Amino acid sequence: MSLDFPLILVILVFGTGLIWLADRLLWAPGRQRSLDALCTEYPEWNQNGSADAKRFTVAAETLPRESTIVEYSRSFFPVLAVVFVLRSFLAEPFQIPSSSMVPTLEVGDYILVNKFVYGIRLPVLRTKVLSISEPKRGDVMVFFPPHLNKTYYIKRVIGLPGDVVSYRSKRLYVNGEPIPFEPLAEVPDGRSRYQMGISQLGGKNHLQQVNLMRPGRDFTVTVKAGHYFMMGDNRDNSSDSRVWGQVSERDIVGKAFAIWMHWDSLFSIPRFDRVGGIE
């Protein structure tokens, strides 16, 4: 069972915030009044060695104290609030879990996702409250796929609303125009033979690869209004819109824009040789 981290974060932020606010408004004033009364009763409480100071110290032990849950809430609320704002509205880290975006992104890459480039959305509800821009062909986008409502996927935007996307003999066509592809190398890998090359989509170049030994599945599809057709750069090893359908605008998370670390496993050493922007 996958944890709904955005929901957990919202609950923690508002829970600790409400506890801290309730203490400031309801309980802290009472504690302060008790302390003020004690200071009035023992006016020389702050003079070391005085009789008032000794009696004040003993009496102070009986004063109401801040509870542990209030103390923790007061300490954690600012940190949680900062994480909440950064993660929900600015940028969110994301780990690449599969090889579907090879050679652009490798398993173990840690990337940053711009959360506001496509508009400001309410956390958990995913409702857009401010439009900024729309996804473009060629963007590497993080989203919730239609068949897994709480799991992040990352693919490349191939088709925009209204586009006609075709795939024939491992060549991609958008609105009847072939997407330029320049082969660079062929790499044998057991029973597979991968052809890597540069594809041009949305006016930008990016790497992609196909398995020449695996039959391609040809198709033609029209992208529905308010939806996007997504494909992985590792064309023959990607579960994408060819399998589970088109991505609704409501399910967009953000645009991947940078690799900040590569970490293969818990027992390996993180690498930073792949740090850079994502095309």
Secondary structure by P-SEA (a helix, b strand, c coil): cccaaaaaaaaaaaaaaaaaaaaacccaaaaaaaaaaaaaacccccccccaaaaaaaaaaaacccccaaaaaaaacaaaaaaaaaaacccbbbbbbcccccccccccccccccccccccccccccccccccccccccccbbbbbccccccbbbbbbbcccccbbbbbccccccccccccbbbbccccccccbbbbbbbbbcccbbbbbbbcccbbbbbbbbbbcccbbbbbbccccccccccccccccccccccccccccbbbccccbbbbcccccccc
